[in-house]
């Protein structure tokens, strides 16, 4: 989980290098967030 001290951990993508993927013809990135929902 990202709470407490773990909130300071790096959890991202530094950079996308041009020409390293053909997934998006005009370049760019996908941002995806996954969350786990638990009962209280």
PDBQT receptor file of N, H, CA, C and O in Angstrom, charges set to zero:
ATOM      1  N   UNK A   1       0.841  -1.184   0.000  1.00  0.00    +0.000 N 
ATOM      2  CA  UNK A   1       0.000   0.000   0.000  1.00  0.00    +0.000 C 
ATOM      3  C   UNK A   1       0.883   1.242   0.000  1.00  0.00    +0.000 C 
ATOM      4  O   UNK A   1       2.022   1.216   0.466  1.00  0.00    +0.000 OA
ATOM      5  N   UNK A   2       0.339   2.310  -0.524  1.00  0.00    +0.000 N 
ATOM      6  H   UNK A   2      -0.586   2.331  -0.903  1.00  0.00    +0.000 HD
ATOM      7  CA  UNK A   2       1.095   3.555  -0.549  1.00  0.00    +0.000 C 
ATOM      8  C   UNK A   2       0.589   4.482   0.553  1.00  0.00    +0.000 C 
ATOM      9  O   UNK A   2      -0.079   5.485   0.300  1.00  0.00    +0.000 OA
ATOM     10  N   UNK A   3       0.927   4.114   1.765  1.00  0.00    +0.000 N 
ATOM     11  H   UNK A   3       1.470   3.300   1.970  1.00  0.00    +0.000 HD
ATOM     12  CA  UNK A   3       0.597   4.955   2.908  1.00  0.00    +0.000 C 
ATOM     13  C   UNK A   3       1.771   4.920   3.862  1.00  0.00    +0.000 C 
ATOM     14  O   UNK A   3       2.631   4.045   3.762  1.00  0.00    +0.000 OA
ATOM     15  N   UNK A   4       1.812   5.853   4.774  1.00  0.00    +0.000 N 
ATOM     16  H   UNK A   4       1.113   6.564   4.856  1.00  0.00    +0.000 HD
ATOM     17  CA  UNK A   4       2.944   5.905   5.702  1.00  0.00    +0.000 C 
ATOM     18  C   UNK A   4       4.245   6.142   4.939  1.00  0.00    +0.000 C 
ATOM     19  O   UNK A   4       4.252   6.879   3.953  1.00  0.00    +0.000 OA
ATOM     20  N   UNK A   5       5.345   5.529   5.380  1.00  0.00    +0.000 N 
ATOM     21  H   UNK A   5       5.339   4.930   6.182  1.00  0.00    +0.000 HD
ATOM     22  CA  UNK A   5       6.639   5.728   4.739  1.00  0.00    +0.000 C 
ATOM     23  C   UNK A   5       6.665   5.311   3.264  1.00  0.00    +0.000 C 
ATOM     24  O   UNK A   5       7.439   5.862   2.482  1.00  0.00    +0.000 OA
ATOM     25  N   UNK A   6       5.822   4.339   2.880  1.00  0.00    +0.000 N 
ATOM     26  H   UNK A   6       5.193   3.892   3.515  1.00  0.00    +0.000 HD
ATOM     27  CA  UNK A   6       5.840   3.881   1.489  1.00  0.00    +0.000 C 
ATOM     28  C   UNK A   6       5.330   4.942   0.518  1.00  0.00    +0.000 C 
ATOM     29  O   UNK A   6       5.524   4.799  -0.689  1.00  0.00    +0.000 OA
ATOM     30  N   UNK A   7       4.683   6.003   1.006  1.00  0.00    +0.000 N 
ATOM     31  H   UNK A   7       4.525   6.119   1.986  1.00  0.00    +0.000 HD
ATOM     32  CA  UNK A   7       4.238   7.096   0.128  1.00  0.00    +0.000 C 
ATOM     33  C   UNK A   7       5.421   7.772  -0.553  1.00  0.00    +0.000 C 
ATOM     34  O   UNK A   7       5.246   8.425  -1.582  1.00  0.00    +0.000 OA
ATOM     35  N   UNK A   8       6.609   7.628  -0.006  1.00  0.00    +0.000 N 
ATOM     36  H   UNK A   8       6.752   7.097   0.829  1.00  0.00    +0.000 HD
ATOM     37  CA  UNK A   8       7.786   8.288  -0.565  1.00  0.00    +0.000 C 
ATOM     38  C   UNK A   8       8.535   7.414  -1.568  1.00  0.00    +0.000 C 
ATOM     39  O   UNK A   8       9.515   7.869  -2.158  1.00  0.00    +0.000 OA
ATOM     40  N   UNK A   9       8.105   6.184  -1.773  1.00  0.00    +0.000 N 
ATOM     41  H   UNK A   9       7.309   5.815  -1.293  1.00  0.00    +0.000 HD
ATOM     42  CA  UNK A   9       8.760   5.308  -2.733  1.00  0.00    +0.000 C 
ATOM     43  C   UNK A   9       8.478   5.787  -4.145  1.00  0.00    +0.000 C 
ATOM     44  O   UNK A   9       7.386   6.270  -4.445  1.00  0.00    +0.000 OA
ATOM     45  N   UNK A  10       9.464   5.650  -4.999  1.00  0.00    +0.000 N 
ATOM     46  H   UNK A  10      10.351   5.258  -4.756  1.00  0.00    +0.000 HD
ATOM     47  CA  UNK A  10       9.279   5.990  -6.409  1.00  0.00    +0.000 C 
ATOM     48  C   UNK A  10       8.461   4.893  -7.071  1.00  0.00    +0.000 C 
ATOM     49  O   UNK A  10       8.811   3.718  -6.965  1.00  0.00    +0.000 OA
ATOM     50  N   UNK A  11       7.382   5.252  -7.748  1.00  0.00    +0.000 N 
ATOM     51  H   UNK A  11       7.098   6.207  -7.835  1.00  0.00    +0.000 HD
ATOM     52  CA  UNK A  11       6.531   4.270  -8.403  1.00  0.00    +0.000 C 
ATOM     53  C   UNK A  11       6.029   4.809  -9.744  1.00  0.00    +0.000 C 
ATOM     54  O   UNK A  11       4.841   4.724 -10.054  1.00  0.00    +0.000 OA
ATOM     55  N   UNK A  12       6.942   5.358 -10.522  1.00  0.00    +0.000 N 
ATOM     56  H   UNK A  12       7.907   5.427 -10.270  1.00  0.00    +0.000 HD
ATOM     57  CA  UNK A  12       6.549   5.927 -11.806  1.00  0.00    +0.000 C 
ATOM     58  C   UNK A  12       7.502   5.548 -12.913  1.00  0.00    +0.000 C 
ATOM     59  O   UNK A  12       8.457   4.798 -12.710  1.00  0.00    +0.000 OA
ATOM     60  N   UNK A  13       7.227   6.079 -14.085  1.00  0.00    +0.000 N 
ATOM     61  H   UNK A  13       6.452   6.689 -14.250  1.00  0.00    +0.000 HD
ATOM     62  CA  UNK A  13       8.054   5.860 -15.263  1.00  0.00    +0.000 C 
ATOM     63  C   UNK A  13       8.874   7.123 -15.468  1.00  0.00    +0.000 C 
ATOM     64  O   UNK A  13       8.319   8.219 -15.546  1.00  0.00    +0.000 OA
ATOM     65  N   UNK A  14      10.189   6.977 -15.556  1.00  0.00    +0.000 N 
ATOM     66  H   UNK A  14      10.639   6.087 -15.493  1.00  0.00    +0.000 HD
ATOM     67  CA  UNK A  14      11.066   8.136 -15.694  1.00  0.00    +0.000 C 
ATOM     68  C   UNK A  14      10.835   8.865 -17.012  1.00  0.00    +0.000 C 
ATOM     69  O   UNK A  14      10.639  10.080 -17.022  1.00  0.00    +0.000 OA
ATOM     70  N   UNK A  15      10.857   8.132 -18.125  1.00  0.00    +0.000 N 
ATOM     71  H   UNK A  15      11.017   7.144 -18.117  1.00  0.00    +0.000 HD
ATOM     72  CA  UNK A  15      10.659   8.775 -19.432  1.00  0.00    +0.000 C 
ATOM     73  C   UNK A  15      10.362   7.706 -20.481  1.00  0.00    +0.000 C 
ATOM     74  O   UNK A  15      10.658   6.525 -20.298  1.00  0.00    +0.000 OA
ATOM     75  N   UNK A  16       9.773   8.153 -21.574  1.00  0.00    +0.000 N 
ATOM     76  H   UNK A  16       9.533   9.112 -21.723  1.00  0.00    +0.000 HD
ATOM     77  CA  UNK A  16       9.526   7.300 -22.720  1.00  0.00    +0.000 C 
ATOM     78  C   UNK A  16      10.478   7.760 -23.819  1.00  0.00    +0.000 C 
ATOM     79  O   UNK A  16      10.466   8.930 -24.200  1.00  0.00    +0.000 OA
ATOM     80  N   UNK A  17      11.290   6.859 -24.324  1.00  0.00    +0.000 N 
ATOM     81  H   UNK A  17      11.300   5.908 -24.015  1.00  0.00    +0.000 HD
ATOM     82  CA  UNK A  17      12.245   7.228 -25.371  1.00  0.00    +0.000 C 
ATOM     83  C   UNK A  17      11.554   7.221 -26.730  1.00  0.00    +0.000 C 
ATOM     84  O   UNK A  17      10.898   6.240 -27.078  1.00  0.00    +0.000 OA
ATOM     85  N   UNK A  18      11.690   8.299 -27.507  1.00  0.00    +0.000 N 
ATOM     86  H   UNK A  18      12.223   9.096 -27.224  1.00  0.00    +0.000 HD
ATOM     87  CA  UNK A  18      11.054   8.368 -28.826  1.00  0.00    +0.000 C 
ATOM     88  C   UNK A  18      11.475   7.190 -29.711  1.00  0.00    +0.000 C 
ATOM     89  O   UNK A  18      12.641   6.795 -29.729  1.00  0.00    +0.000 OA
ATOM     90  N   UNK A  19      10.512   6.644 -30.437  1.00  0.00    +0.000 N 
ATOM     91  H   UNK A  19       9.565   6.965 -30.423  1.00  0.00    +0.000 HD
ATOM     92  CA  UNK A  19      10.806   5.577 -31.386  1.00  0.00    +0.000 C 
ATOM     93  C   UNK A  19      10.986   4.198 -30.767  1.00  0.00    +0.000 C 
ATOM     94  O   UNK A  19      11.390   3.270 -31.466  1.00  0.00    +0.000 OA
ATOM     95  N   UNK A  20      10.697   4.032 -29.467  1.00  0.00    +0.000 N 
ATOM     96  H   UNK A  20      10.369   4.787 -28.899  1.00  0.00    +0.000 HD
ATOM     97  CA  UNK A  20      10.914   2.731 -28.837  1.00  0.00    +0.000 C 
ATOM     98  C   UNK A  20       9.658   1.879 -28.794  1.00  0.00    +0.000 C 
ATOM     99  O   UNK A  20       9.692   0.750 -28.303  1.00  0.00    +0.000 OA
ATOM    100  N   UNK A  21       8.536   2.410 -29.309  1.00  0.00    +0.000 N 
ATOM    101  H   UNK A  21       8.508   3.326 -29.707  1.00  0.00    +0.000 HD
ATOM    102  CA  UNK A  21       7.300   1.633 -29.322  1.00  0.00    +0.000 C 
ATOM    103  C   UNK A  21       6.436   2.076 -30.491  1.00  0.00    +0.000 C 
ATOM    104  O   UNK A  21       6.443   3.244 -30.877  1.00  0.00    +0.000 OA
ATOM    105  N   UNK A  22       5.690   1.127 -31.050  1.00  0.00    +0.000 N 
ATOM    106  H   UNK A  22       5.684   0.177 -30.736  1.00  0.00    +0.000 HD
ATOM    107  CA  UNK A  22       4.729   1.448 -32.111  1.00  0.00    +0.000 C 
ATOM    108  C   UNK A  22       3.297   1.361 -31.592  1.00  0.00    +0.000 C 
ATOM    109  O   UNK A  22       2.352   1.413 -32.379  1.00  0.00    +0.000 OA
ATOM    110  N   UNK A  23       3.127   1.229 -30.286  1.00  0.00    +0.000 N 
ATOM    111  H   UNK A  23       3.895   1.187 -29.647  1.00  0.00    +0.000 HD
ATOM    112  CA  UNK A  23       1.806   1.088 -29.689  1.00  0.00    +0.000 C 
ATOM    113  C   UNK A  23       0.929   2.312 -29.966  1.00  0.00    +0.000 C 
ATOM    114  O   UNK A  23      -0.239   2.170 -30.327  1.00  0.00    +0.000 OA
ATOM    115  N   UNK A  24       1.483   3.495 -29.800  1.00  0.00    +0.000 N 
ATOM    116  H   UNK A  24       2.432   3.610 -29.506  1.00  0.00    +0.000 HD
ATOM    117  CA  UNK A  24       0.781   4.743 -30.098  1.00  0.00    +0.000 C 
ATOM    118  C   UNK A  24       1.520   5.429 -31.244  1.00  0.00    +0.000 C 
ATOM    119  O   UNK A  24       2.602   5.975 -31.029  1.00  0.00    +0.000 OA
ATOM    120  N   UNK A  25       0.964   5.415 -32.454  1.00  0.00    +0.000 N 
ATOM    121  H   UNK A  25       0.085   4.971 -32.628  1.00  0.00    +0.000 HD
ATOM    122  CA  UNK A  25       1.682   5.943 -33.623  1.00  0.00    +0.000 C 
ATOM    123  C   UNK A  25       2.189   7.374 -33.463  1.00  0.00    +0.000 C 
ATOM    124  O   UNK A  25       3.243   7.715 -34.001  1.00  0.00    +0.000 OA
ATOM    125  N   UNK A  26       1.457   8.219 -32.731  1.00  0.00    +0.000 N 
ATOM    126  H   UNK A  26       0.601   7.943 -32.293  1.00  0.00    +0.000 HD
ATOM    127  CA  UNK A  26       1.884   9.608 -32.561  1.00  0.00    +0.000 C 
ATOM    128  C   UNK A  26       2.613   9.832 -31.236  1.00  0.00    +0.000 C 
ATOM    129  O   UNK A  26       2.826  10.976 -30.835  1.00  0.00    +0.000 OA
ATOM    130  N   UNK A  27       2.990   8.770 -30.567  1.00  0.00    +0.000 N 
ATOM    131  H   UNK A  27       2.817   7.841 -30.893  1.00  0.00    +0.000 HD
ATOM    132  CA  UNK A  27       3.700   8.887 -29.300  1.00  0.00    +0.000 C 
ATOM    133  C   UNK A  27       2.752   9.108 -28.133  1.00  0.00    +0.000 C 
ATOM    134  O   UNK A  27       1.544   9.256 -28.320  1.00  0.00    +0.000 OA
ATOM    135  N   UNK A  28       3.301   9.129 -26.941  1.00  0.00    +0.000 N 
ATOM    136  H   UNK A  28       4.282   9.008 -26.789  1.00  0.00    +0.000 HD
ATOM    137  CA  UNK A  28       2.515   9.334 -25.736  1.00  0.00    +0.000 C 
ATOM    138  C   UNK A  28       2.683   8.184 -24.772  1.00  0.00    +0.000 C 
ATOM    139  O   UNK A  28       3.574   7.350 -24.928  1.00  0.00    +0.000 OA
ATOM    140  N   UNK A  29       1.819   8.146 -23.774  1.00  0.00    +0.000 N 
ATOM    141  H   UNK A  29       1.095   8.824 -23.648  1.00  0.00    +0.000 HD
ATOM    142  CA  UNK A  29       1.891   7.087 -22.777  1.00  0.00    +0.000 C 
ATOM    143  C   UNK A  29       0.487   6.781 -22.257  1.00  0.00    +0.000 C 
ATOM    144  O   UNK A  29      -0.424   7.606 -22.332  1.00  0.00    +0.000 OA
ATOM    145  N   UNK A  30       0.347   5.576 -21.735  1.00  0.00    +0.000 N 
ATOM    146  H   UNK A  30       1.087   4.906 -21.674  1.00  0.00    +0.000 HD
ATOM    147  CA  UNK A  30      -0.861   5.168 -21.039  1.00  0.00    +0.000 C 
ATOM    148  C   UNK A  30      -0.595   5.292 -19.551  1.00  0.00    +0.000 C 
ATOM    149  O   UNK A  30       0.464   4.883 -19.076  1.00  0.00    +0.000 OA
ATOM    150  N   UNK A  31      -1.536   5.847 -18.814  1.00  0.00    +0.000 N 
ATOM    151  H   UNK A  31      -2.396   6.179 -19.200  1.00  0.00    +0.000 HD
ATOM    152  CA  UNK A  31      -1.453   5.866 -17.356  1.00  0.00    +0.000 C 
ATOM    153  C   UNK A  31      -2.499   4.883 -16.843  1.00  0.00    +0.000 C 
ATOM    154  O   UNK A  31      -3.671   4.969 -17.209  1.00  0.00    +0.000 OA
ATOM    155  N   UNK A  32      -2.076   3.955 -16.001  1.00  0.00    +0.000 N 
ATOM    156  H   UNK A  32      -1.124   3.885 -15.704  1.00  0.00    +0.000 HD
ATOM    157  CA  UNK A  32      -2.960   2.921 -15.499  1.00  0.00    +0.000 C 
ATOM    158  C   UNK A  32      -2.839   2.865 -13.984  1.00  0.00    +0.000 C 
ATOM    159  O   UNK A  32      -1.738   2.733 -13.448  1.00  0.00    +0.000 OA
ATOM    160  N   UNK A  33      -3.963   2.964 -13.299  1.00  0.00    +0.000 N 
ATOM    161  H   UNK A  33      -4.857   3.071 -13.734  1.00  0.00    +0.000 HD
ATOM    162  CA  UNK A  33      -3.980   2.871 -11.842  1.00  0.00    +0.000 C 
ATOM    163  C   UNK A  33      -4.817   1.664 -11.444  1.00  0.00    +0.000 C 
ATOM    164  O   UNK A  33      -5.962   1.519 -11.873  1.00  0.00    +0.000 OA
ATOM    165  N   UNK A  34      -4.237   0.808 -10.624  1.00  0.00    +0.000 N 
ATOM    166  H   UNK A  34      -3.307   0.926 -10.276  1.00  0.00    +0.000 HD
ATOM    167  CA  UNK A  34      -4.952  -0.354 -10.115  1.00  0.00    +0.000 C 
ATOM    168  C   UNK A  34      -5.158  -0.184  -8.617  1.00  0.00    +0.000 C 
ATOM    169  O   UNK A  34      -4.234   0.191  -7.896  1.00  0.00    +0.000 OA
ATOM    170  N   UNK A  35      -6.354  -0.454  -8.160  1.00  0.00    +0.000 N 
ATOM    171  H   UNK A  35      -7.105  -0.758  -8.746  1.00  0.00    +0.000 HD
ATOM    172  CA  UNK A  35      -6.638  -0.350  -6.732  1.00  0.00    +0.000 C 
ATOM    173  C   UNK A  35      -7.345  -1.619  -6.275  1.00  0.00    +0.000 C 
ATOM    174  O   UNK A  35      -8.158  -2.185  -7.006  1.00  0.00    +0.000 OA
ATOM    175  N   UNK A  36      -7.036  -2.048  -5.089  1.00  0.00    +0.000 N 
ATOM    176  H   UNK A  36      -6.376  -1.588  -4.496  1.00  0.00    +0.000 HD
ATOM    177  CA  UNK A  36      -7.707  -3.197  -4.489  1.00  0.00    +0.000 C 
ATOM    178  C   UNK A  36      -8.719  -2.666  -3.467  1.00  0.00    +0.000 C 
ATOM    179  O   UNK A  36      -8.366  -1.892  -2.577  1.00  0.00    +0.000 OA
ATOM    180  N   UNK A  37      -9.948  -3.081  -3.602  1.00  0.00    +0.000 N 
ATOM    181  H   UNK A  37     -10.234  -3.710  -4.324  1.00  0.00    +0.000 HD
ATOM    182  CA  UNK A  37     -11.009  -2.665  -2.691  1.00  0.00    +0.000 C 
ATOM    183  C   UNK A  37     -11.261  -3.788  -1.714  1.00  0.00    +0.000 C 
ATOM    184  O   UNK A  37     -11.484  -4.931  -2.114  1.00  0.00    +0.000 OA
ATOM    185  N   UNK A  38     -11.226  -3.471  -0.447  1.00  0.00    +0.000 N 
ATOM    186  H   UNK A  38     -11.045  -2.543  -0.122  1.00  0.00    +0.000 HD
ATOM    187  CA  UNK A  38     -11.470  -4.480   0.588  1.00  0.00    +0.000 C 
ATOM    188  C   UNK A  38     -12.638  -4.038   1.459  1.00  0.00    +0.000 C 
ATOM    189  O   UNK A  38     -12.901  -2.845   1.612  1.00  0.00    +0.000 OA
ATOM    190  N   UNK A  39     -13.321  -4.999   2.016  1.00  0.00    +0.000 N 
ATOM    191  H   UNK A  39     -13.109  -5.968   1.892  1.00  0.00    +0.000 HD
ATOM    192  CA  UNK A  39     -14.442  -4.698   2.912  1.00  0.00    +0.000 C 
ATOM    193  C   UNK A  39     -13.918  -4.119   4.209  1.00  0.00    +0.000 C 
ATOM    194  O   UNK A  39     -12.831  -4.477   4.662  1.00  0.00    +0.000 OA
ATOM    195  N   UNK A  40     -14.682  -3.234   4.803  1.00  0.00    +0.000 N 
ATOM    196  H   UNK A  40     -15.565  -2.944   4.435  1.00  0.00    +0.000 HD
ATOM    197  CA  UNK A  40     -14.263  -2.631   6.072  1.00  0.00    +0.000 C 
ATOM    198  C   UNK A  40     -14.603  -3.502   7.241  1.00  0.00    +0.000 C 
ATOM    199  O   UNK A  40     -14.319  -3.141   8.383  1.00  0.00    +0.000 OA
TER     200      UNK A  40
